[in-house]
């Protein structure tokens, strides 16, 4: 059964606020309240994503990253998992080209 998109959005917004409150009040690096808020937020996002897709045929411009703890064991020391260096990536959007002539 598909959730009502508006209700799913309300739940997602509430989950975002709860997650913010949890991280703002964090008591330690491994605070269980933050972990719980993270899980609720991820679930609310998935429900909203599915509701929008089923009701309107729309997809969101982002997705959850799978949390694979086993992958961490395979590559110890590879903390820089995400490469944000855009030098070697092609983009499909138009950027103005500037030249220093």
Buried (B, 14 or more C-beta within 10 A) or exposed (E): EEBEBEEBBEBBEEBBEBBEEBEEEEEEEEBEBBEEBBEBBBBBBBBBBBBBBEBEEEEEEEEEEEEEEEEEEEEEEEEEEEEEEEEEEEEEEEEEEEEEE
